[in-house]
Amino acid sequence: MKIFLEPYETEAAIQVGTKRYLMRLDSGDRAYYDRSRMEHDLHANIAACVAEIAVAKHLNQYWGNHWWVTTGHKLYESMADVGYDVEVRRIREPRNPLAIRDKDALNNRTVYAVYVRTPEYTEADIIGSISAKAGWEIGSRPEWDKSNETRVVSLDQLNRLDT
């Protein structure tokens, strides 16, 4: 499902993504991160915000545009990306699998896969969703996950949205 952002939504995504990037400059990476497979954090944060806004818009749910300083992460890390129970994962390529985290399954989240068209950040394709518990059960552990906190699910296993 293709979602187009209004100019003010793109502006919000850029502002919040930039704040997230700046607040995390001094923090290290999670154990499951592999820098060799990643894009620059500023672009990734902005694209993630675009994906979150697109899902919130589709579901007509609240997007909290949240960000916090690194020292406050423990206070807010259990917050959902959208509403109370939705996690949003931006995938960099439309063929990439969806990552499911163990904490998503424990918190009974629904996880959405979203492809963001860059560099304009005005359009996103919501590919589909899956219950994190179901995704964890059917997913496979990726070779890059050293912490055993992630499973990946192919996009054809998602509940697809009408386009």
For each residue, the residues with C-beta under 8 A, 3 or more apart:
1: 58 125 126 161 162 163
2: 123 124 125 163
3: 54 57 58 123 124 125 126
4: 122 123
5: 9 10 13 50 53 54 57 121 122 123 124
6: 9 10
7: 10 11 122
8: 11 12
9: 5 6 12 13 53 57
10: 5 6 7 13 14 50 120 121 122
11: 7 8 14 15
12: 8 9 15 16 49 53 65
13: 5 9 10 16 17 46 49 50 52 53 121
14: 10 11 17 18 46 49 121
15: 11 12 18 19
16: 12 13 19 20 49 65 66 67
17: 13 14 20 21 42 45 46 47 48 49 50
18: 14 15 21 22 42 45 46
19: 15 16 22 23 67
20: 16 17 23 24 45 48 49 67
21: 17 18 24 25 41 42 45 46
22: 18 19 25
23: 19 20 67 68 69 70
24: 20 21 27 41 70
25: 21 22
26: 70
27: 24 70 73
28:
29: 33 35
30: 33 147 149
31: 145 146 147 149
32: 144 145 146 147 149 150
33: 29 30 38
34: 37 38 144
35: 29 38
36:
37: 34 144
38: 33 34 35 41 44
39: 43 44 92
40: 43 44
41: 21 24 38 44 45
42: 17 18 21 45 46
43: 39 40 46 47 118 119
44: 38 39 40 41 47 48 90
45: 17 18 20 21 41 42 48 49
46: 13 14 17 18 21 42 43 49 50 121
47: 17 43 44 50 51 90 116 118 121
48: 17 20 44 45 51 52 88 90
49: 12 13 14 16 17 20 45 46 52 53 65
50: 5 10 13 17 46 47 53 54 90 116 121 124
51: 47 48 54 55 88 89 90 112 114 116 124
52: 13 48 49 55 56 63 81 82 88
53: 5 9 12 13 49 50 56 57 63 124
54: 3 5 50 51 57 58 114 116 124 126
55: 51 52 58 59 61 81 82 86 88 112 114 126
56: 52 53 59 60 61 62 63 82 83
57: 3 5 9 53 54 60
58: 1 3 54 55 126 161
59: 55 56 82 83 86
60: 56 57
61: 55 56 82 83 86
62: 56 82 83
63: 52 53 56 81 82
64: 79
65: 12 16 49
66: 16 76 79
67: 16 19 20 23
68: 23 72 73 75 76
69: 23 72
70: 23 24 26 27 73
71:
72: 68 69 75 76
73: 27 68 70 76 77
74: 77
75: 68 72
76: 66 68 72 73 79
77: 73 74
78: 103 107
79: 64 66 76
80: 83 84 85 86 87 107 109
81: 52 55 63 86 87 88
82: 52 55 56 59 61 62 63 86 87 88
83: 56 59 61 62 80 86
84: 80
85: 80 107 108 109 110
86: 55 59 61 80 81 82 83 109 110 111 112
87: 80 81 82 101 104 109 110 111 112 132
88: 48 51 52 55 81 82 111 112 114
89: 51 98 99 111 112 113 114
90: 44 47 48 50 51 114 115 116
91: 94 96 97 98 113 114 115 127
92: 39 96 115
93: 96 115
94: 91 115 125 127 155
95: 155
96: 91 92 93 155
97: 91 142 152 153 154 155
98: 89 91 111 113 127 130 135 152 153 154 155 158
99: 89 142 150 151 152
100: 104 105 111 130 132 135 136 139 150 151 152 153
101: 87 104 105 132 149 150
102: 105 106 136 148 149 150
103: 78 106 107 149
104: 87 100 101 107 109 111 132 135 136
105: 100 101 102 108 109 132 133 135 136
106: 102 103
107: 78 80 85 103 104 132
108: 85 105 131 132 133
109: 80 85 86 87 104 105 131 132
110: 85 86 87 129 130 131 132
111: 86 87 88 89 98 100 104 129 130 131 132 135
112: 51 55 86 87 88 89 126 127 128 129
113: 89 91 98 126 127 128 129 155 158
114: 51 54 55 88 89 90 91 124 125 126 127
115: 90 91 92 93 94 124 125 127
116: 47 50 51 54 90 121 123 124 125
117: 120 121 122 123 124 125
118: 43 47 121
119: 43
120: 10 117 123
121: 5 10 13 14 46 47 50 116 117 118
122: 4 5 7 10 117
123: 2 3 4 5 116 117 120
124: 2 3 5 50 51 53 54 114 115 116 117
125: 1 2 3 94 114 115 116 117
126: 1 3 54 55 58 112 113 114 129 161
127: 91 94 98 112 113 114 115 155 158 160 161
128: 112 113 155 158 159 160 161
129: 110 111 112 113 126 158 159 161
130: 98 100 110 111 134 135 153 157 158 159
131: 108 109 110 111 134 135
132: 87 100 101 104 105 107 108 109 110 111 135 136
133: 105 108 136 137
134: 130 131 137 138
135: 98 100 104 105 111 130 131 132 138 139 151 153 157
136: 100 102 104 105 132 133 139 151
137: 133 134
138: 134 135 153 157
139: 100 135 136 151 152 153
140: 151 152
141: 145 148 150 151 152
142: 97 99 145 150 151 152
143:
144: 32 34 37
145: 31 32 141 142 148 149 150
146: 31 32
147: 30 31 32 150
148: 102 141 145
149: 30 31 32 101 102 103 145
150: 32 99 100 101 102 141 142 145 147
151: 99 100 135 136 139 140 141 142
152: 97 98 99 100 139 140 141 142
153: 97 98 100 130 135 138 139 157 158
154: 97 98 157
155: 94 95 96 97 98 113 127 128 158
156:
157: 130 135 138 153 154
158: 98 113 127 128 129 130 153 155
159: 128 129 130
160: 127 128
161: 1 58 126 127 128 129
162: 1
163: 1 2
